[in-house]
């Protein structure tokens, strides 16, 4: 019979979760306003900001997904322990 994994073991094997990137995205947006002292065209700046905001939302959804799956695994392992 296969061994049941422990949550602490799974957490140790999990990939690194980077820090929040919102501050970095905000900094890039501010720097884009005067890229190397050369003002960007309005449409270029607008498009770059849109892409960064899209990245911010994707990062947030990824974090929420990680929390969701962590809670699912935690509950499943807890149920397995109770059934033992």
N, C-alpha and C positions, 0 to 999 in steps of 0.2 A: 504494500500500500504506500502511496506517495506521501511524503511529509507535507504537512500543511504549513505554508509560509507564515512567518510572524511579521507584523506590521513594521517593527523596528528594523528587521532585515531588509524588507522591501524599501524602506525609506533610505537606508544606507546605500542601496544599489541604484536609487533614482538619479536621473541626470540633474546637473546643477541648474537651478532656477535663477536667472539673472535678476538684478535689482530692477526697480521700476524705471522705465525709460522716459517718462513724461518730462522730467526736468531737462534731459538731454534734447528731446524733441523741441521743447520750448526755446532752448538755447540756440539750436540750429535755425529755428524760424526767425529769431531776433537777428542772428548773424546774416541771414539771407537778405535782410532789408538793405544791407550795404556790403555786398560781397566784394572783398578786397578793395573797398572804397569806390567800386564802380556800381552805380545803381542798376538793378535788374529791371528789365521791362516788366510792366505791371502784370501782363498775362503770364510771363515766366514765373514770377514770384507767386502769383495766385496758384498756378499749377503745382509748383513745388510744395507750397503750404498744404494744398489738398492731399497730395500724396503722403505727406508727413502725418496729417490728421488720420488718414486711412490706416497708416502704420500704427498709430497710437491706438486706434479702435481694435485692430487685429491683435496687438499685444495684450490689450485688456481682455478680449475674448479668450485668448490662449490661457491667460492666468485663471480666468473663471472656469475654463474647462479643466485645468489641472486641479483646482479645488474641488470641483464636482466629482471627478474620478477618484480623488483621494478619499473623499467621504464615502463613495460607493465601496471602495476596497476595504476601508475601515469597518463599515457596517457588515460586509460579507465575512470578513475575518472574525468579527465579534460574534456573528451568528454561528460560524463554524465552531468557535470555541464553546459556545453554549450547548451545541448539539453533541459535543464530545462527552 
